[in-house]
Amino acid sequence: MSVRDRFVKRFGEEEAKRFEFAAEEHANDINSKNKGKDPFKWALLICIGYQCFEKEVYRKYHRITAKLKEINQFIIEDADLGTHDGDFDYLSLFAGVYNKYVSKKKEPR
């Protein structure tokens, strides 16, 4: 099952479309030339970078209705963003914005 399919199963088709539309609104020649093999991962990364679902004013603008805590949980547990093979918001990467969303494998002691 794709990341988008899992997202739709949990939050619904309309919410997935809202995330995709929000990401497209922020697309530019730097962050969107290569959306990778899984364009929904790209959409999630752009929405994280632009805080589309974190800040209330942006949630309202993009009409995102899912609870922030549930979105965060989904991204951390089910989106597997560390395997994304395309573009993203590079400033957010350098600022460490994505760190909490990428699962870290623990090294054996």
Number of C-alpha atoms within 10 A of each C-alpha: 6 12 19 21 14 14 20 15 11 15 17 14 13 13 18 21 16 18 21 19 15 24 25 15 12 16 16 11 8 11 19 20 12 14 17 16 12 16 19 23 27 26 26 25 26 27 24 21 23 18 16 24 26 18 12 13 12 16 18 12 12 18 16 21 14 14 12 15 9 12 18 17 13 18 21 16 13 15 24 15 20 14 12 18 15 16 19 26 22 14 11 17 13 10 10 11 17 16 13 11 19 15 15 9 6 6 5 4 3
